[in-house]
Amino acid sequence: MQNKLHQASAFQSKTRFVFTAAFVLVLLGLLWFSHQLLSKPNAEAGNSHVEKAVPVTVDTVEQASVPIEIKAIGNTEALSNVAIKSQVDGQILQVHFKEGQYVHTGDLLFTIDPTPFQVALQQSQATVNKDKAQLQQLESTMLRDQAQVKQAQANLLKDKAQLNLAKAQEKRYADLLKKEFVSHEQYDEINASLQASLATISEDQAAIENVEALVQSDESAIRSQEATIRGDEDLVTANHIKLSYCYIHSPLTGAAGPYQVHPGDMVKSNDTSLVSINQIAPINVSFAVPEQDLDRIKAFQSMGKLKVIAQPNTPSASPESGQLTFINNAIDPGTGTIQLKGTFENKTHHLWPGQFVNVMIHLANEDNAIVIPSQAIETGQKGDYVFVDNAGVGELRPIVVDRIFSDKAVIKSGLKPGEQVVTDGQLLVSPGIKLTLKK
């Protein structure tokens, strides 16, 4: 029995030894295999760095005429905005346009019930007609009184002639009486005739004064009546104007906003806005640029009008061209910017009030500028740089960028015309690495 137990124990020990040895061999094999896998890529990578060239795309440094531009974000503003209000009290009878419609100067927009104003106009016109009839009567009376003046003046002339004759007879009879050629009775009769002529003259003068006073009274009454007529005619004019205010026309050409009133609504004079109209052709675009650009803008503006381009953000809209028309008289101290405005004809109505647009001021063209594609530029800790294809070898070249426009960059220093710069594949390029052009 003990012999069997001893044999079983020896078998178990042998088995454990075999399994342990096998495990160690397997572990050593895995370690060797891992070492081979890790060392092979490193070797291949080292050989690639030394022997293989990096495929890249290059472009030629050009010398060209390029625009000098300033870019900004602008906001479109209506050139003029008018809030239409009623100038009379009344009821809206009819609206003659649709919301958002493009209306023109003189188009009829609203009709206010004209009935009360028509009645008032007719009444004031009737009053004027009555006053004019009374004026004609006064003028007729004055003509009659003027005729009486002329008649009294004629009577006075005739009676003066008779007076002169009576005076001559009285003098002659007085001389005859002294010579006792006539009797006292005859002289007294001639003298009585003279006194009667004198009395007649006094009566004629009094009659003239009376009729002249009547004429003056007639003239005063006519002037008063004419003043009354002028006042009544002014009332007619005022009523006619009020009647015309019942028909509200557009004072400008532009886009109408939403209705503020509807047919049947009561409105008051100069109270609620009926509708607003924005003039959109031409139209303004307001934008701000840094104060550092102000001197340059003013310098180029002194040589002529500056062109402004506005590009709506909608892909289908084409850019609109206008002119710089306004520079604010002060710089905003909070933002350090200056407000400018450009005016655009906007015949296509692509620009709309309140719209945000990309704005570009064209100042001038710079001749013989050094230009490269902007995608060639990389930025490092020491600034901008590009990789130059120097006889098939990559060369890191620090550059100074003057400005970016479109997909081009104007280079202030660091490059010469005709050199080749890498525009694609820069991430794999390092100084001294071989380059190959992509096909």
FENWO-V846506 format. One record per pair of residues at least 12 apart in sequence whose C-alpha atoms are under 7 Angstrom apart, sorted by the first residue. I is the first residue (numbers start at 1). J is the second residue. D is the distance in whole Angstrom. If there is no record, write none. Layout:
# FENWO-V846506
i->I j->J d->D
i->I j->J d->D
This chain:
# FENWO-V846506
i->53 j->434 d->5
i->53 j->435 d->5
i->53 j->436 d->6
i->54 j->428 d->7
i->54 j->429 d->7
i->54 j->434 d->6
i->54 j->435 d->5
i->54 j->436 d->6
i->55 j->425 d->7
i->55 j->435 d->6
i->55 j->436 d->5
i->55 j->437 d->5
i->55 j->438 d->5
i->56 j->422 d->7
i->56 j->424 d->6
i->56 j->425 d->5
i->56 j->435 d->7
i->56 j->436 d->6
i->56 j->437 d->5
i->56 j->438 d->5
i->57 j->422 d->6
i->57 j->423 d->6
i->57 j->424 d->5
i->57 j->425 d->7
i->57 j->437 d->6
i->57 j->438 d->6
i->58 j->420 d->6
i->58 j->421 d->5
i->58 j->422 d->4
i->58 j->423 d->5
i->59 j->420 d->5
i->59 j->421 d->5
i->59 j->422 d->7
i->59 j->423 d->7
i->60 j->418 d->6
i->60 j->419 d->6
i->60 j->420 d->5
i->60 j->421 d->6
i->61 j->370 d->7
i->61 j->371 d->6
i->61 j->372 d->5
i->61 j->416 d->7
i->61 j->417 d->5
i->61 j->418 d->5
i->61 j->419 d->5
i->61 j->420 d->6
i->61 j->421 d->7
i->62 j->370 d->6
i->62 j->371 d->5
i->62 j->372 d->7
i->62 j->417 d->5
i->62 j->418 d->6
i->63 j->368 d->5
i->63 j->369 d->5
i->63 j->370 d->5
i->63 j->371 d->6
i->63 j->417 d->6
i->64 j->367 d->6
i->64 j->368 d->5
i->64 j->369 d->5
i->64 j->370 d->7
i->64 j->371 d->7
i->65 j->365 d->6
i->65 j->366 d->5
i->65 j->367 d->4
i->65 j->368 d->6
i->65 j->369 d->6
i->66 j->365 d->5
i->66 j->366 d->5
i->66 j->367 d->7
i->66 j->369 d->7
i->67 j->362 d->7
i->67 j->364 d->6
i->67 j->365 d->4
i->67 j->366 d->6
i->68 j->362 d->6
i->68 j->363 d->5
i->68 j->364 d->5
i->68 j->365 d->6
i->68 j->366 d->6
i->69 j->360 d->6
i->69 j->361 d->5
i->69 j->362 d->5
i->69 j->363 d->6
i->70 j->360 d->6
i->70 j->361 d->5
i->70 j->362 d->7
i->71 j->359 d->6
i->71 j->360 d->4
i->71 j->361 d->6
i->72 j->287 d->7
i->72 j->288 d->7
i->72 j->289 d->6
i->72 j->358 d->6
i->72 j->359 d->5
i->72 j->360 d->6
i->73 j->287 d->6
i->73 j->356 d->7
i->73 j->357 d->6
i->73 j->358 d->5
i->73 j->359 d->6
i->74 j->285 d->6
i->74 j->286 d->5
i->74 j->287 d->4
i->74 j->356 d->6
i->74 j->357 d->5
i->74 j->358 d->6
i->74 j->359 d->6
i->75 j->285 d->6
i->75 j->286 d->5
i->75 j->287 d->6
i->75 j->354 d->6
i->75 j->355 d->6
i->75 j->356 d->5
i->75 j->357 d->6
i->76 j->284 d->6
i->76 j->285 d->4
i->76 j->286 d->6
i->76 j->351 d->7
i->76 j->352 d->6
i->76 j->353 d->5
i->76 j->354 d->5
i->76 j->355 d->5
i->76 j->356 d->6
i->77 j->283 d->6
i->77 j->284 d->5
i->77 j->285 d->6
i->77 j->286 d->7
i->77 j->353 d->5
i->77 j->354 d->6
i->78 j->278 d->6
i->78 j->279 d->5
i->78 j->280 d->5
i->78 j->283 d->5
i->78 j->284 d->6
i->78 j->353 d->5
i->79 j->279 d->6
i->79 j->280 d->6
i->79 j->282 d->7
i->79 j->283 d->5
i->79 j->284 d->6
i->80 j->278 d->6
i->80 j->279 d->5
i->81 j->276 d->7
i->81 j->277 d->6
i->81 j->278 d->5
i->81 j->279 d->6
i->82 j->276 d->6
i->82 j->277 d->5
i->82 j->278 d->7
i->83 j->273 d->6
i->83 j->275 d->6
i->83 j->276 d->4
i->83 j->277 d->7
i->84 j->273 d->6
i->84 j->274 d->5
i->84 j->275 d->5
i->84 j->276 d->6
i->85 j->270 d->6
i->85 j->271 d->7
i->85 j->272 d->6
i->85 j->273 d->5
i->85 j->274 d->6
i->86 j->268 d->7
i->86 j->269 d->5
i->86 j->270 d->6
i->87 j->245 d->6
i->87 j->269 d->4
i->87 j->270 d->6
i->88 j->242 d->7
i->88 j->245 d->7
i->88 j->268 d->6
i->88 j->269 d->4
i->89 j->267 d->6
i->89 j->268 d->4
i->89 j->269 d->5
i->90 j->112 d->6
i->90 j->113 d->6
i->90 j->266 d->6
i->90 j->267 d->6
i->90 j->268 d->7
i->91 j->112 d->5
i->91 j->113 d->6
i->91 j->264 d->6
i->91 j->265 d->6
i->91 j->266 d->4
i->91 j->267 d->6
i->92 j->111 d->6
i->92 j->112 d->5
i->92 j->113 d->6
i->92 j->262 d->7
i->92 j->263 d->5
i->92 j->264 d->5
i->92 j->265 d->5
i->92 j->266 d->6
i->93 j->111 d->5
i->93 j->112 d->5
i->93 j->113 d->5
i->93 j->263 d->5
i->93 j->264 d->6
i->94 j->110 d->6
i->94 j->111 d->5
i->94 j->263 d->5
i->95 j->109 d->6
i->95 j->110 d->5
i->95 j->111 d->7
i->95 j->263 d->7
i->96 j->108 d->6
i->96 j->109 d->5
i->96 j->110 d->6
i->97 j->109 d->6
i->99 j->256 d->6
i->99 j->257 d->6
i->99 j->258 d->5
i->99 j->259 d->6
i->100 j->255 d->6
i->100 j->256 d->5
i->100 j->257 d->5
i->100 j->258 d->7
i->101 j->255 d->6
i->101 j->256 d->5
i->102 j->254 d->6
i->102 j->255 d->4
i->102 j->256 d->6
i->103 j->253 d->6
i->103 j->254 d->6
i->103 j->255 d->6
i->103 j->256 d->7
i->104 j->250 d->7
i->104 j->252 d->6
i->104 j->253 d->4
i->104 j->254 d->6
i->105 j->250 d->5
i->105 j->251 d->5
i->105 j->252 d->4
i->105 j->253 d->5
i->106 j->249 d->5
i->106 j->250 d->5
i->106 j->251 d->6
i->107 j->249 d->5
i->107 j->250 d->5
i->108 j->247 d->7
i->108 j->248 d->6
i->108 j->249 d->4
i->108 j->250 d->6
i->109 j->248 d->6
i->109 j->249 d->5
i->109 j->250 d->6
i->110 j->247 d->6
i->110 j->248 d->5
i->111 j->246 d->6
i->111 j->247 d->5
i->111 j->248 d->6
i->112 j->246 d->5
i->112 j->247 d->6
i->113 j->246 d->7
i->114 j->243 d->6
i->114 j->246 d->6
i->117 j->239 d->6
i->117 j->242 d->7
i->117 j->243 d->5
i->118 j->243 d->7
i->120 j->239 d->6
i->121 j->236 d->6
i->121 j->239 d->5
i->121 j->240 d->6
i->124 j->232 d->6
i->124 j->235 d->6
i->124 j->236 d->5
i->125 j->236 d->6
i->127 j->232 d->7
i->128 j->229 d->6
i->128 j->232 d->6
i->128 j->233 d->6
i->131 j->225 d->7
i->131 j->229 d->6
i->132 j->229 d->7
i->135 j->222 d->6
i->135 j->225 d->6
i->138 j->218 d->6
i->138 j->222 d->6
i->139 j->222 d->7
i->142 j->215 d->6
i->142 j->218 d->5
i->145 j->211 d->6
i->145 j->214 d->7
i->145 j->215 d->6
i->146 j->215 d->6
i->148 j->211 d->6
i->149 j->208 d->6
i->149 j->211 d->6
i->149 j->212 d->6
i->152 j->204 d->6
i->152 j->207 d->6
i->152 j->208 d->5
i->153 j->208 d->7
i->155 j->204 d->7
i->156 j->201 d->6
i->156 j->204 d->5
i->156 j->205 d->7
i->159 j->197 d->7
i->159 j->200 d->7
i->159 j->201 d->6
i->160 j->201 d->7
i->162 j->197 d->7
i->163 j->194 d->6
i->163 j->197 d->5
i->163 j->198 d->7
i->166 j->193 d->7
i->166 j->194 d->5
i->167 j->194 d->6
i->169 j->190 d->7
i->170 j->190 d->6
i->170 j->191 d->6
i->170 j->194 d->7
i->173 j->187 d->6
i->174 j->187 d->7
i->253 j->279 d->6
i->254 j->277 d->6
i->254 j->278 d->5
i->254 j->279 d->4
i->254 j->280 d->6
i->255 j->277 d->5
i->255 j->278 d->5
i->255 j->279 d->7
i->256 j->275 d->7
i->256 j->276 d->6
i->256 j->277 d->5
i->256 j->278 d->7
i->257 j->275 d->6
i->257 j->276 d->5
i->257 j->277 d->6
i->258 j->275 d->6
i->259 j->274 d->7
i->259 j->275 d->6
i->260 j->273 d->7
i->260 j->274 d->5
i->260 j->275 d->6
i->261 j->274 d->6
i->280 j->352 d->7
i->281 j->345 d->5
i->281 j->346 d->5
i->281 j->347 d->6
i->282 j->343 d->7
i->282 j->344 d->5
i->282 j->345 d->4
i->282 j->346 d->6
i->283 j->343 d->6
i->283 j->344 d->5
i->283 j->345 d->6
i->283 j->346 d->6
i->284 j->341 d->6
i->284 j->342 d->6
i->284 j->343 d->5
i->284 j->344 d->6
i->285 j->341 d->5
i->285 j->342 d->5
i->285 j->343 d->6
i->286 j->340 d->6
i->286 j->341 d->4
i->286 j->342 d->7
i->287 j->339 d->6
i->287 j->340 d->5
i->287 j->341 d->6
i->288 j->337 d->6
i->288 j->338 d->5
i->288 j->339 d->4
i->288 j->340 d->6
i->289 j->337 d->5
i->289 j->338 d->6
i->289 j->339 d->7
i->290 j->336 d->6
i->290 j->337 d->4
i->290 j->338 d->6
i->291 j->331 d->7
i->291 j->336 d->6
i->291 j->337 d->5
i->291 j->338 d->6
i->300 j->363 d->6
i->305 j->323 d->7
i->305 j->324 d->7
i->306 j->323 d->6
i->306 j->324 d->6
i->306 j->362 d->6
i->306 j->363 d->6
i->307 j->322 d->6
i->307 j->323 d->5
i->307 j->324 d->6
i->307 j->361 d->6
i->307 j->362 d->5
i->308 j->321 d->6
i->308 j->322 d->5
i->308 j->323 d->5
i->308 j->324 d->6
i->308 j->342 d->6
i->308 j->359 d->7
i->308 j->360 d->6
i->308 j->361 d->5
i->308 j->362 d->6
i->309 j->321 d->5
i->309 j->322 d->6
i->309 j->359 d->6
i->309 j->360 d->5
i->309 j->361 d->6
i->310 j->357 d->6
i->310 j->358 d->6
i->310 j->359 d->5
i->310 j->360 d->7
i->311 j->357 d->5
i->311 j->358 d->5
i->311 j->359 d->6
i->312 j->357 d->5
i->312 j->358 d->6
i->313 j->357 d->6
i->317 j->350 d->7
i->321 j->344 d->6
i->322 j->342 d->6
i->322 j->343 d->5
i->322 j->344 d->4
i->322 j->345 d->7
i->323 j->342 d->5
i->323 j->343 d->6
i->323 j->344 d->7
i->324 j->341 d->6
i->324 j->342 d->4
i->324 j->343 d->7
i->325 j->341 d->6
i->325 j->342 d->5
i->325 j->343 d->6
i->326 j->340 d->5
i->326 j->341 d->5
i->326 j->342 d->7
i->327 j->339 d->6
i->327 j->340 d->5
i->327 j->341 d->7
i->328 j->340 d->6
i->369 j->410 d->7
i->370 j->410 d->6
i->370 j->411 d->5
i->370 j->417 d->7
i->371 j->408 d->7
i->371 j->409 d->6
i->371 j->410 d->5
i->371 j->411 d->6
i->372 j->408 d->6
i->372 j->409 d->5
i->372 j->410 d->7
i->373 j->407 d->6
i->373 j->408 d->5
i->373 j->409 d->6
i->374 j->407 d->6
i->374 j->408 d->5
i->374 j->409 d->5
i->375 j->423 d->6
i->376 j->421 d->7
i->376 j->422 d->6
i->376 j->423 d->4
i->384 j->398 d->6
i->384 j->399 d->6
i->384 j->400 d->7
i->385 j->397 d->5
i->385 j->398 d->4
i->385 j->399 d->5
i->386 j->398 d->7
i->386 j->421 d->7
i->387 j->421 d->6
i->387 j->422 d->6
i->388 j->420 d->6
i->388 j->421 d->4
i->388 j->422 d->6
i->389 j->420 d->5
i->389 j->421 d->6
i->389 j->422 d->7
i->392 j->434 d->6
i->392 j->435 d->5
i->392 j->436 d->7
i->393 j->432 d->6
i->393 j->433 d->6
i->393 j->434 d->5
i->393 j->435 d->6
i->394 j->429 d->7
i->394 j->430 d->7
i->394 j->431 d->5
i->394 j->432 d->5
i->394 j->433 d->5
i->394 j->434 d->6
i->394 j->435 d->6
i->395 j->431 d->5
i->395 j->432 d->6
i->396 j->431 d->6
i->397 j->414 d->7
i->398 j->414 d->6
i->399 j->413 d->6
i->399 j->414 d->4
i->400 j->412 d->5
i->400 j->413 d->5
i->400 j->414 d->7
